[in-house]
Amino acid sequence: QMMQGQMAGMMGSEEESLPTRVEEMGSGSWQSGPCTEYAIFEGEQKTQQICAAPLGEVEGADEAMAAFKNMAKFINSLAESMPGPLGESMAENPMGLIDQIDGFPVRTVDYLDGQVSSETILSTVEGRDLDPALFDVPDGYTQQDPFAGK
């Protein structure tokens, strides 16, 4: 019973999740250029407002958008492999909304119960070369499939 109570949040809830939608709101500005404003809703509740700059205006935006889309595919495939409510709760993939936004998110305002809870603004973009050794698997670690044998 104790484990069941602790796992309840991971396994989803009795409540059905509300559909998420994106609505274009018009134009805004970021730094010295334009951006397009979008509102994200869960049901009737606005949960975010995003200003997206044209991809050509943000250095590295093409690569970042490709990474976002690959993460969305990964989350979708992971959700499909999960059983029951856990997989269903992951099916509402926030990364999947990126296809509904034209441009790169440069300002995001999060809302909680109708009030602004946080704001994130892209101020600079910096390219760096990373040491490939950062991505080496440490000694003693092996890849495992958590779904093997199910």
Disulfide bonds with the S-S distance in Angstrom:
Cys35-Cys51 1.65
